């Protein structure tokens, strides 16, 4: 039996495209998630290792209060940030979660990595037009944020952190 390498390549690309993002159609899927990090409460924000889980109220205080300045982006943080809009049932979101934890450790003190659960924070997700998850908002200092969608590999995250956020 002869294997068609082009067919395998097309099949692999098709599978990768399917896994690249989950549609946020508010259908909860019952998937078990094994959590490896403990959850702590600090200043009313849930922290898993070094990533920081935000509510809408936290977002308005720590990231940008778009209610006060609806026509202009004003970042409130003292370090650049990545904001991960995710859902617990999303496969690609679960794929990048450990990568974000590793990056939070690696870039500790240089950037913030925030996480927004789109199921719990539907209003905030709607205000940012989140239709596909994971959606990642890269927030450099003094510049407009940039949105990316889909599961990115660690090297793509590192490149974005170095070139967009830290300007190295």
N, C-alpha and C positions, 0 to 999 in steps of 0.2 A: 504494500500500500504506500503510495507516494503522498507526502504531506505538501500541501500548497502553502508556501511561506507567505505569499501575499494575502491569502485568506486569513491566516493566523494573525497577521499584522492588522488587517482591517478589523477583525474581531476584537483584538486587544484594544485598539483605539476606540471602538464603539463602547466597550465595557468601561474604559477610562472616562469617556464623555458622560456616561450614565452616572458614574460615581462622583463626578466633579461637583455636583450640587444637588440639593434637595429643594423641591418647591415648598414654600411655606404656605400650605393650603389649610393650616390649622387643624389638620387631622393628626391626632396623637396616635403614635404607634407604640405598642407595648414592647419595648426592647429593654433587656436588662443591661444596666451600666455598672461595671465594677469600678468603684472609686478607690484609688490608691492613696489619695492624699486626704488628710484630715481637714475638716472645715472649722474655721474659727470665726468669731465675731469680733470685728474691730471697727469702732466708730460707725456702727450700723451698716457696715458693708461686709459681705461674706467673702472671705479670702481662702482660696484653695492654693496651698503652697505660695507662689508669688503672683498668681493672677488674681484680679480683683473683680468680683461680681457686683454689677451695678443695678440698682433700681432706677426708675425714671427720676425720682427725687435726687438720688446720688448723682446721676448724670448731670442734672441741672446745676448742682453745686460744684462738682469736681471737673466736669469736662466742658460743657457749654450751656449757658442759660439762654436758649433760643427764644424763650418767652419774653425776656427783657430786650434782646437784640434780634428780632426775627428776620431782619433784612441783611444782617452781617454776621459772619462766623467770628466769634471771639472765644478762643480757647482759654480756659481757666487754669490749666495745669502748669506745673513748673518744669516738666520734662515731656518730650514727645510721647505719643501713645499709639497703641493698636487697640481697636475696639472690635471684638469678635461678637457678631450677632449670630446666635446659634440656637438649636433646640436639642433637648436630650434624645429625641428619637431619630435624629439625623445621622446617618452613617458617616458621611464625609466630615461632619462636625466632630464626631467622636475620633476620627482619624487625626485631625489636626490638634485636638485638645492636648495630648502629651507633648506635641511639638511646641505649642505655646507655653506650656509649663517649663520645658527645657529652656526656651528663649527667655522666659521671665527670670530664670536663675542666671543664665548667661549674661544678660544685660541688666541685672539688678542694679538699681541706682542710676541707670542711664535712661530707661524708658519705663512707661507703665504699660501693662497688658491688662485691659479690661475685658470683661465678658458680660454680654446682655442676653438673657434667656428670652427669646422672642415669644415664647408661650406665656411666660409670666408677665412680660412687659410688652403686650400687644400694642398699646398706644404709642410707646416710644418707637417700636419697629415700624408702625404705620407712618409716624412722623418723618422717619428716614427713608420711607419708600422701600422697605425690605420686602422683596418678593421671592427671593431665592436665598437659601442658606447653605453653607456659611457665607456671610457677607462680612468683609473686613474693612474697617475704616482706619486708614493710616493718617495720623494727625501730627504733622511736623510743627515745630515752634514757629509762630509768626507767619504761617502760610495756610492756604486753604487745604482742607483734608482731601484725601483721595480714597475712593471706594474700589475694592476688588471683590470678586465673587468666586466661589468655588474653593476646593481644598488645594492649598498651595504646598509644595514640598518645602522642607526646612531650608534648603539653599536659596529658594526664592524669597522666603521670609527674611533670611539673613541679608540678602542683597537689598531688599526694600528697606530694612532697618538701617543698614550702613549708608545707602545712597539717598533715601528719601527722608528718613527721620534724623539720623545723626550727621548727615552730609559729609561722610568720610570718603 
